Amino acid sequence: MDKEHNIHLTAAELNNLWLNYMNDTMSICVFKHYLTNVEDPEIRAVIEYSLQVSENHIQRITSIFNEEQIVIPQGFTEADVNLQAPRLYNDMFYLTYVYNQAKLGLNAHTIALSNSAREDIRKFYSENISSSTELINRSSQIQQEKGIFLRAPFIPYPQKIEFVQQQSFLSGIAGNKRPLNAPEVSHIFFNLIRNITGATQLTGFSQVAQSKEVRDHMVRGKDIAKKHILIFNTLLSDNDLPAPHSWDTPRDSTIAPFSDKLMMAHVEAMQTAGIAYYGASLGASLRKDLGLDYSRLMIEVTQYAEDGANIMIKNGWMEKPPQAPDRQAIAKKQ
């Protein structure tokens, strides 16, 4: 173990830990503000557990970075949250937010585990997967008990084995379109849910952003999310499948609980995840019209994310991730 511990972190391990640190310091700010005003005791307990998990992550990563003599990122601090600010969202949104963040965390930790070589890093991410699973189970159970859990549509169970007989199974651009299959329904539904949650989040951020540039960016993001909601809703309704309703609108507060820096970074993380989910959906969708839909939606989100990154760079808010050495610059110094 000691011999393995002396092996430096790989680029993949360093990247995952660095991103983990950035996301968890952000989550700590968000959860601390939620805890100042959440009313439901069951939802409070879930948020407290989420905060504890994020704080444990920060302690572990800080210890690893100190041992490896890696500079600790700045991330997000007390300066990025105003605990005296009124709430922006209701308790049910808090619960859904925690649930969605746990799902994102589970995906990220699973990938990080599979990309890690060192035993201590694999153990860290194995534990993270366990805590994310626990959080998903807790938050989904409470959602179901409160009647707000959104299930994917039901479709008939297969009664016999069938094979695709015609190339028209892949079409969808013109003429009769075959019904959506299970993978396509699943991806459409969960992309719809993520956009519904994102639209609510962006609406609240647009109300409290201090900079007009940031505020306008949030409004643009909300409009994009609403457009994507309409597209996914239509795909479901055209196949006689139910679509979920939107969340309630945020509260009327215009006092910012979070810094513009934090809100912009949060939105950038949402877009990064959204692009990845759209890419996975594109790969899982056999109907050509769905492939075209996902391709153009990905382009729109990518452009929005790039514009957001430019805003962050201009304001000095984008912390640079670990870099490979610039060999040309090193050579020029000789």
N, C-alpha and C positions, 0 to 999 in steps of 0.2 A: 504493500500500500504506500509506504514511504517513498519507494522508488518511483511508483506511478505518479505520486503527488508532485515530484520534481519535474515532471513533464509539463511544459508550458501549455497554456490554453490554446486550442486551435482557433482559427478565425471564426468558425461557426460557433464554438463555445463562447468566445468573447462577445460575439454579436448578440447571441441569445441572452446572455447575462446583462449586457448593456441595455438592450431593449426592455428586458424585464425590469431593470432598475427604473428606467424612465417611466414606463407604464404604471409601475406600482407607486412611485412618488405622486403621480397624477391621481391615481385611485385614492390614495390616502387623503389628499385634499378634498376630493369629491365626497368620500364617505364621511369625513369629519363634518362637512357642512350638512349633509343629510341627517346626521345624528343630532344636530342642534334643533331640529324641528319635526322629525318623524313622530307620528302619533300612535300608530298601531304597534303594540308590543311585540307581536310575532315578526313583523317586518323590521323593527328595531334590532331584534336578536340576529336576524340574518345579516343586516348591515354591520353590526358589531363583529360578527364572525368574519365578514369580508375584510374589514379593517385589520383585524388581527392577522389574517392570512397575508395581506400586503405588507404589514409591518414586519412579519417574520421573514418574508422574502428579502426585504431591504437589509435586515440584520445579516442574513446568510450571504448575500451578494457583497455587502460591505466587507465582511470578514474574508471572503475569497479574494476580493480586489486588494485588500491590505496585505494579505499573505503573498500575493503575486506582484506587489508594488505597482499596481495599476491605479491611476488617478481616479478618484470617485467622481462620477458625473454630478453636475449641479442638479439636474432633474427639476423637480417642482418642490417648492418650500412653502413655509407659512406665508410668505409674501404673495403667493398666488391664490390664496383663499381668504375671504372675508367671512368669518364665522358669525358676524352680527347681521349679515345681509338676510333679508326675508327669503323664504323658500320660493323656488321657481316652479316646482312640480309637486304633484300629489303623491301620497304614499304608494298607490298602486303603480305609478310610474317608477318610483324608487325600486320596488320589488322586481319589476320587469327589467330595469336597467341592470340590477345585480345579476339576474338570470342570464341576460345576454352577455355581460362581461365575463361571467363564469364560463360560458360556452366558448367565447373567444380565447380565454385563458387556457381552457382544456386543449383546444386545437394547437395553440402556440407551444404549450408545454410538451404535447405529444411529439410535435415536429422537433423540438429542441432535444428531447430524449433520444430520438432516433438519429440525430446528428451529432451526438456527444460521444466522445471516446473515453474520457477520464472517468474513473469509477465514482469519485465524489460528485461530479457534475451530473452523472446519470442518476445517482441517488437523490440529489436535489430535485431533479425534474420528475422523478418517480413520485416523490412526496407531493410535489405541486399538482400532479395529475390526481392524486388521491384527494387533496383538499378542494380542487376544482370540481371533482365529481361529487363530493359531499355538498358543496355549495349549490350545484345544479339540482341535486335531489331535494335539498331543503327548500330552495326557492320555488321549484316546480310544484312541490307538494302544497305549499302555502297558496300558490296561484290557483291550484285546482280546488282547494278548500274554499277559497274566496270567489270562485266562479269566474276568474279572469284568464285562466290558462287557454291559450289559443292552439287548438289541435289542427294538424294538417288535415286536408279533406280525406274522406273515406272513399275508396273505390272497391269494386267487387273483387272477391278472392278468385284467383285462377282455378278453374275446374278441370283443365286438361293441359297437357304440354303442347305448345304450338311453336312453329318456326316461321320466320319471316319468309314470305313467298314472292313478294314483289318489291321492285326498287322504289315504288311509290311510298313505301314505308318511310323513306328518308326525305320525301318531298314536303311541301307545305307552302311553297311560293305561290302556286296557282292551283286552281281546281279544288277538289275536295281534300280537306286535311284530315288525316287520321286522328283519332282521339289521343290526347296526351297519355304517355305511359307513366308508370310510377316514379321513375327517376326525374322525369320532367316536371311532374306535379310537385314533387318534394322540393326541388330547387326553386321553382316559381314561388311556392308558398313561403319558404324561409327568406328568400330575397325580398318578398313583399313585407314580411314582418320586420326585417331589418330596416327597410325604408320607412315604415310607419314609425318605428322608434326613433330613427334618425331625424325625421321631419319634426317630431315633437321636441327633440333635443335642440335642433337648430332654431326652431321658433323661439324657445326660451333664450338661447344665446343671443339671438338678434335683438331681443328686448333690452339686454343689459350690456352689450358690448360698448366700450368707451370710445373707440375709434370708429369714425364713419366708414373707413375702408374695411375694417373687420365686420362692422354691422352689415354693410352691403354684401360682403362675402357670405355671411350667414344667411341672409335673405335669399341670395342666389342658390345656396345649397338646399335650402328648404324647398324652393321652387323645383329644383332638379329632383329631389326626393319625391315630391308630390306627382311629378310627371311619371316617374318610374312606378309609383304606386298605381297610377291609372293604367299603365301598360300591363302590369302583372295582374291587376284586378280583371282587366278585359280578357286576358288569356284564360283565367279561371272561369269567368262567367260564360265565355264562348263555348266552354266545354261543360257547361251546366254544373260547375263545381262552386261551392260556397267560398266567399272571400271574407277575411276578417275586417272588422271595423277599425277606424282610426282611434287613437287615444284621445282623451280629453285634451283641450288646449292648456298650455301652461298658465300659471297664475299671472296677474297683471303687474308684478313687480318690475321696476326698471333699475333696481339697485344690484350691482354685479356681485354675485357670490364668488366669482372666479376672475382671475386676470385675463386680459385679452390673449396673453401668451398661452395660458393653459387652455383656453377655449379653442384657439387656433390649432394647438397641438392635438387636442382631443378630436377635432374634426378631421385633421390630417390622418390620424390613426384610423378613424372610421372609414375614410376613403381608401386607405391602403387595404384594409380588410375587405371592403366592398369590391375592389378590383379583383382580389384573390378569389372571392366567392363567385363573382361573375365569370372568371376564367374557368373555375371548376364546373360551373353550370353549363358553360359553352361546351366543355368536353363531354358532359354527360347527356347533352340534348342531341337527339338524332334527327329531329325535324329541322330542315334547313331554315325555315322562317325563324325558329327560335335562335339558331346560330347567328343569324343576321341581327336579331334583336339584341342579343348579348354583346355582339361585336360593337354595335353603335353605342350602347349604354356604357360599355367599358371606355370607349373613346371619350365620351362626355365626362365621365367621372375622372379619368386620367387628366384631362385638361383642367378640370376644377381643382384637383389635387395639386397640379403644377402651379396654378395661380395662387393657391394657398401657401405653397412652399415659398414662392417669391415674396409674398407678404411677410412671412416669418423671417426670411433672410434679410429683407429690407429693414426690419425692426430689430434685428439682432436677437431673435428668439429661437433660432434653430441651432441646437447644440450638435456639433459635428461628431458623428460616430467614429469608432476606431478605424484608422486608415492603414492600407498597405503602404510600404515605403515608396516614395517618389524617386525612382532610381535615376531619372534624368536630372532632377534637381540636385541629387547627391553628387552626380558626376560633374556637374557644373561648378561645384564648390572646390574641386581639385585644382 
